[in-house]
Amino acid sequence: MTDLRAYSGHGLVVASDMQLNLREIGGTALPDVTIESGDIRSVPRMNPDADVLLERVWPEDGGFQALERGAEGLRLVLSDIAELTGDQEFRRIVAHPADETKRELLPVIAEGIVLSLHLYLAGHPVLHASAVDVGGQALAFVGASGMGKSTMATILAMAGAKLVTDDVLRIHLGDVVEVFPGATGTRLRQGARQLLGGAGSVPVRKTADDRTMALLSRSEAEILPLSAIAIPTPDRTSSRVTARRLTGVEALKTLLSYPRMIGWLDKDVLSEQFQVSAELVRRTPIWDVSIPWGPPFDQNLAEELCRVIDVEFSAQSSKGVRG
């Protein structure tokens, strides 16, 4: 058996033979999830006889993504990329790339899609969000891909906040709404890389999906309360941050518009998404925030954002970079 590394993220112990964007840990704790890379396989089409839990199709190129349940377990199919097979709880997964060039994408799939699916199926609420620790409380940025979640988390972390997670945020609904730390770096698109400054100012590494991962100071909390959710809207015409608090049906519809995984057909998961979103709307401030978009970004953007959404924050630009 291949040697597996142990990681901590989203309240889980994850074992994998891949390098994941999670905190690596020692010890001998039994893993909650095991993700291993397998041999190359020709990725099959969707099985019309399977119980389909999730299905997403891209009509423009015929691409698809599907999660199917059969007698032997679950099968995640990513057209022309990989087939992942697992047990009924998606706790023990083997990832088979379509060819050797796709193998480097497996860690990105594992830490994003696979862990999200496991959390959904286990009944743990998930948001499509990046988040930072601001004075012991989490501020989450929720939205679709490309709306600036990772960029905003990076900006706040460089100004003194601590990174909680990027792209996947697990929620716990107890006496207070809490979140679990996850990813240890933010994956930035081409347009956001300039905010990292000159060479050496922030440790970075290249990701398989052609993004830049910024390795920022991360929160050491095992779990922390959620203070607010911001829906960022980039605005290249404005020079100031504006915010409007969403309530009631508008807030609920907005949260439901940005699921971490699109295309769910499973009624239990859909019901859970609705109930969690309704609870978050009731218990957590939801803000629609217009952000003056760069680059360049205003050096006081982090502090100004927190001010308009009533989150306490004092900019300390020297404390946001992991050495």
C-alpha positions as CSV (number, residue, x, y, z in Angstrom):
1,M,0.0,0.0,0.0
2,T,1.2,3.5,-0.8
3,D,2.3,5.6,2.1
4,L,-0.5,8.0,3.0
5,R,-0.2,11.4,4.5
6,A,-2.6,12.5,7.2
7,Y,-4.3,15.9,7.0
8,S,-6.8,17.9,9.1
9,G,-9.5,19.9,7.4
10,H,-13.2,20.7,7.7
11,G,-13.3,18.9,11.1
12,L,-12.1,15.7,9.4
13,V,-8.9,13.6,9.4
14,V,-8.1,13.0,5.7
15,A,-5.5,10.4,4.5
16,S,-4.1,10.6,1.0
17,D,-1.1,9.8,-1.1
18,M,-1.5,13.2,-2.7
19,Q,-0.3,16.6,-1.6
20,L,-3.5,18.4,-0.5
21,N,-4.2,22.0,0.4
22,L,-4.9,21.0,4.0
23,R,-3.0,21.1,7.3
24,E,-0.7,18.1,7.4
25,I,-0.7,16.4,10.8
26,G,1.2,13.6,12.5
27,G,-0.2,10.9,14.8
28,T,-2.1,7.7,14.2
29,A,-5.7,8.9,14.3
30,L,-8.0,6.8,12.1
31,P,-9.0,8.8,9.0
32,D,-12.5,9.9,8.4
33,V,-11.8,10.0,4.6
34,T,-9.2,8.2,2.6
35,I,-8.4,9.4,-1.0
36,E,-5.9,7.5,-3.1
37,S,-4.8,7.8,-6.7
38,G,-5.4,4.8,-8.9
39,D,-4.5,3.5,-12.3
40,I,-5.5,5.1,-15.6
41,R,-9.0,4.4,-16.8
42,S,-11.0,5.4,-19.8
43,V,-13.7,7.5,-18.3
44,P,-17.1,5.9,-19.1
45,R,-20.2,7.8,-19.9
46,M,-23.0,8.2,-17.3
47,N,-24.8,5.0,-16.5
48,P,-28.5,5.4,-17.4
49,D,-29.5,2.6,-15.1
50,A,-27.8,4.1,-12.0
51,D,-29.4,6.1,-9.2
52,V,-28.1,9.6,-10.1
53,L,-27.5,11.8,-7.1
54,L,-26.0,14.8,-8.9
55,E,-25.7,15.6,-12.6
56,R,-24.3,18.6,-14.4
57,V,-23.9,19.0,-18.1
58,W,-22.1,21.6,-20.2
59,P,-24.0,21.7,-23.5
60,E,-21.4,23.8,-25.3
61,D,-18.8,21.0,-25.3
62,G,-20.7,18.0,-24.1
63,G,-18.8,17.8,-20.8
64,F,-20.5,16.4,-17.7
65,Q,-20.1,15.7,-14.0
66,A,-22.2,13.1,-12.3
67,L,-22.4,11.2,-9.0
68,E,-24.1,7.8,-9.3
69,R,-25.0,5.3,-6.6
70,G,-24.9,1.5,-7.4
71,A,-24.9,-1.7,-5.3
72,E,-21.1,-1.5,-4.8
73,G,-21.0,2.2,-3.8
74,L,-20.7,5.6,-5.4
75,R,-19.1,6.6,-8.6
76,L,-18.1,10.2,-9.5
77,V,-17.5,10.8,-13.2
78,L,-15.8,13.9,-14.5
79,S,-15.8,13.7,-18.3
80,D,-12.4,13.3,-20.0
81,I,-10.7,13.9,-16.6
82,A,-11.3,11.1,-14.0
83,E,-13.5,8.4,-12.6
84,L,-13.6,8.2,-8.8
85,T,-15.1,5.2,-7.0
86,G,-16.0,5.0,-3.4
87,D,-18.1,3.3,-0.7
88,Q,-21.7,4.4,0.0
89,E,-20.6,7.2,2.3
90,F,-17.8,8.4,0.0
91,R,-15.3,7.7,2.8
92,R,-12.9,5.4,0.9
93,I,-12.2,6.8,-2.5
94,V,-9.9,5.8,-5.4
95,A,-9.3,8.4,-8.1
96,H,-8.6,7.1,-11.6
97,P,-7.3,9.7,-14.1
98,A,-8.3,9.5,-17.8
99,D,-4.7,9.7,-18.8
100,E,-1.3,10.5,-17.2
101,T,-1.7,14.2,-17.9
102,K,-4.8,14.4,-15.8
103,R,-3.2,12.8,-12.7
104,E,-1.9,16.2,-11.6
105,L,-5.5,17.4,-11.3
106,L,-6.5,14.7,-8.8
107,P,-5.4,16.7,-5.7
108,V,-7.5,19.7,-6.8
109,I,-10.5,17.4,-7.3
110,A,-9.9,15.6,-4.0
111,E,-9.7,18.7,-1.8
112,G,-12.6,20.4,-3.5
113,I,-15.2,18.2,-5.1
114,V,-14.6,15.0,-3.2
115,L,-14.5,16.4,0.3
116,S,-17.5,18.6,-0.5
117,L,-19.5,15.5,-1.6
118,H,-18.5,13.6,1.5
119,L,-19.6,16.5,3.7
120,Y,-22.9,16.8,1.9
121,L,-23.7,13.1,2.0
122,A,-22.7,12.9,5.7
123,G,-25.2,15.7,6.5
124,H,-22.6,18.4,7.2
125,P,-23.7,21.8,5.8
126,V,-21.3,23.2,3.2
127,L,-21.0,26.7,1.7
128,H,-19.2,27.7,-1.5
129,A,-17.1,30.1,0.5
130,S,-13.7,31.4,1.5
131,A,-13.3,32.7,5.0
132,V,-10.9,34.5,7.3
133,D,-10.5,34.7,11.1
134,V,-11.0,38.3,12.2
135,G,-10.4,38.6,15.9
136,G,-11.6,35.1,16.8
137,Q,-14.7,35.2,14.5
138,A,-15.1,34.0,11.0
139,L,-16.1,36.3,8.1
140,A,-17.2,34.3,5.0
141,F,-17.3,35.3,1.4
142,V,-19.9,33.3,-0.5
143,G,-20.4,33.3,-4.3
144,A,-20.0,31.6,-7.6
145,S,-16.6,30.9,-9.1
146,G,-15.0,34.1,-10.3
147,M,-16.9,36.4,-7.9
148,G,-13.8,37.2,-5.8
149,K,-14.1,34.9,-2.8
150,S,-10.5,33.9,-2.8
151,T,-9.3,37.4,-3.7
152,M,-11.2,39.0,-0.7
153,A,-9.9,36.3,1.7
154,T,-6.4,37.0,0.5
155,I,-6.8,40.8,0.8
156,L,-8.0,40.5,4.4
157,A,-5.3,37.9,5.3
158,M,-2.6,40.2,4.0
159,A,-4.0,43.0,6.1
160,G,-3.8,40.9,9.3
161,A,-6.6,38.4,9.4
162,K,-6.0,34.7,9.4
163,L,-7.1,32.3,6.7
164,V,-9.8,29.9,7.7
165,T,-10.5,28.2,4.3
166,D,-10.8,28.7,0.6
167,D,-13.7,27.6,-1.6
168,V,-15.2,25.0,0.8
169,L,-16.6,26.0,4.2
170,R,-18.2,23.5,6.6
171,I,-20.9,24.9,8.9
172,H,-21.9,23.7,12.3
173,L,-25.4,24.8,13.6
174,G,-25.2,24.5,17.3
175,D,-26.0,27.1,20.0
176,V,-24.1,29.5,17.8
177,V,-23.3,29.1,14.1
178,E,-19.7,27.9,13.8
179,V,-17.3,27.0,11.0
180,F,-14.3,24.6,10.6
181,P,-10.9,25.6,9.1
182,G,-10.1,23.9,5.8
183,A,-7.7,24.9,3.0
184,T,-4.3,26.3,4.0
185,G,-3.9,28.6,1.0
186,T,-6.0,30.6,-1.5
187,R,-6.1,29.7,-5.2
188,L,-6.0,32.9,-7.2
189,R,-6.8,33.5,-10.8
190,Q,-4.5,35.4,-13.2
191,G,-6.2,38.8,-12.5
192,A,-5.8,38.6,-8.8
193,R,-2.1,37.6,-8.6
194,Q,-0.9,41.2,-8.7
195,L,-2.3,41.8,-5.2
196,L,0.5,39.5,-3.8
197,G,3.1,42.2,-4.4
198,G,6.7,41.6,-5.5
199,A,8.7,38.4,-5.6
200,G,9.0,36.9,-2.2
201,S,6.4,39.1,-0.4
202,V,4.0,36.1,-0.1
203,P,5.0,32.4,-0.4
204,V,3.2,30.9,-3.4
205,R,3.1,27.7,-5.4
206,K,1.6,26.8,-8.8
207,T,-1.5,24.6,-8.9
208,A,-2.4,22.1,-11.5
209,D,-5.4,24.1,-12.7
210,D,-3.1,27.0,-13.6
211,R,-3.7,29.2,-10.5
212,T,-1.4,30.7,-8.0
213,M,-1.8,29.5,-4.4
214,A,-1.0,32.1,-1.8
215,L,0.3,30.6,1.5
216,L,-1.1,33.0,4.1
217,S,-1.2,33.0,7.9
218,R,-3.9,30.6,8.9
219,S,-6.2,30.4,11.9
220,E,-5.1,28.0,14.6
221,A,-8.7,27.6,15.9
222,E,-10.3,24.1,15.6
223,I,-13.7,25.7,15.2
224,L,-14.8,29.3,15.4
225,P,-18.1,31.4,15.4
226,L,-19.4,32.8,12.1
227,S,-19.9,36.6,12.5
228,A,-21.2,37.4,9.0
229,I,-21.5,36.3,5.3
230,A,-20.6,38.7,2.5
231,I,-21.6,38.2,-1.1
232,P,-18.9,40.1,-3.0
233,T,-19.8,42.0,-6.2
234,P,-16.7,43.3,-8.1
235,D,-17.3,46.9,-9.3
236,R,-14.7,48.5,-11.6
237,T,-16.5,51.8,-11.7
238,S,-16.8,52.6,-8.0
239,S,-14.1,54.0,-5.6
240,R,-15.8,53.0,-2.4
241,V,-17.2,49.9,-0.6
242,T,-20.9,49.8,-0.2
243,A,-23.0,47.2,1.5
244,R,-26.7,46.3,1.9
245,R,-27.9,43.8,4.4
246,L,-30.1,41.1,2.9
247,T,-33.0,39.7,4.8
248,G,-35.9,37.3,4.5
249,V,-36.7,35.7,1.1
250,E,-34.1,37.8,-0.7
251,A,-31.3,36.6,1.6
252,L,-32.5,33.0,1.3
253,K,-32.7,33.0,-2.5
254,T,-29.2,34.6,-2.7
255,L,-27.6,31.9,-0.5
256,L,-29.4,29.1,-2.4
257,S,-28.0,30.6,-5.7
258,Y,-24.4,29.7,-4.8
259,P,-24.2,26.0,-3.8
260,R,-20.8,24.4,-3.5
261,M,-21.9,21.6,-5.8
262,I,-24.4,22.4,-8.7
263,G,-26.8,19.8,-10.0
264,W,-28.0,18.0,-6.9
265,L,-31.0,15.7,-7.6
266,D,-30.9,13.9,-4.2
267,K,-34.0,15.1,-2.2
268,D,-32.3,14.7,1.1
269,V,-29.4,16.9,0.1
270,L,-31.7,19.5,-1.4
271,S,-33.8,19.6,1.7
272,E,-30.7,20.0,3.9
273,Q,-29.4,22.9,1.7
274,F,-32.7,24.7,2.1
275,Q,-33.0,24.2,5.8
276,V,-29.4,25.3,6.5
277,S,-29.7,28.4,4.3
278,A,-32.9,29.3,6.1
279,E,-31.2,28.9,9.4
280,L,-28.2,31.0,8.3
281,V,-30.5,33.8,7.1
282,R,-32.2,33.8,10.5
283,R,-29.1,33.7,12.6
284,T,-26.3,35.3,10.6
285,P,-26.0,38.7,8.9
286,I,-25.9,38.3,5.1
287,W,-24.5,41.3,3.2
288,D,-24.4,42.1,-0.5
289,V,-21.2,44.0,-0.8
290,S,-20.0,46.1,-3.8
291,I,-16.2,46.0,-4.0
292,P,-14.1,48.6,-5.9
293,W,-12.2,46.1,-8.1
294,G,-8.6,46.2,-9.1
295,P,-5.8,45.6,-9.5
296,P,-4.7,47.7,-8.0
297,F,-6.7,47.4,-4.8
298,D,-7.0,50.1,-2.3
299,Q,-4.6,49.4,0.7
300,N,-7.5,50.2,3.1
301,L,-10.0,47.9,1.4
302,A,-10.0,45.2,4.2
303,E,-10.6,47.8,6.9
304,E,-13.3,49.6,4.9
305,L,-15.1,46.4,4.1
306,C,-15.3,45.3,7.7
307,R,-16.4,48.8,8.7
308,V,-19.4,48.8,6.4
309,I,-20.6,45.4,7.5
310,D,-20.1,46.0,11.2
311,V,-17.2,43.5,11.7
312,E,-14.4,44.7,14.0
313,F,-11.0,44.7,12.3
314,S,-7.8,46.7,12.6
315,A,-5.5,46.4,9.6
316,Q,-2.0,45.0,10.4
317,S,-0.5,44.5,7.0
318,S,2.7,42.8,8.3
319,K,0.9,39.9,10.0
320,G,-0.9,38.3,7.2
321,V,1.9,36.3,5.5
322,R,3.1,32.9,6.4
323,G,6.9,32.8,6.6
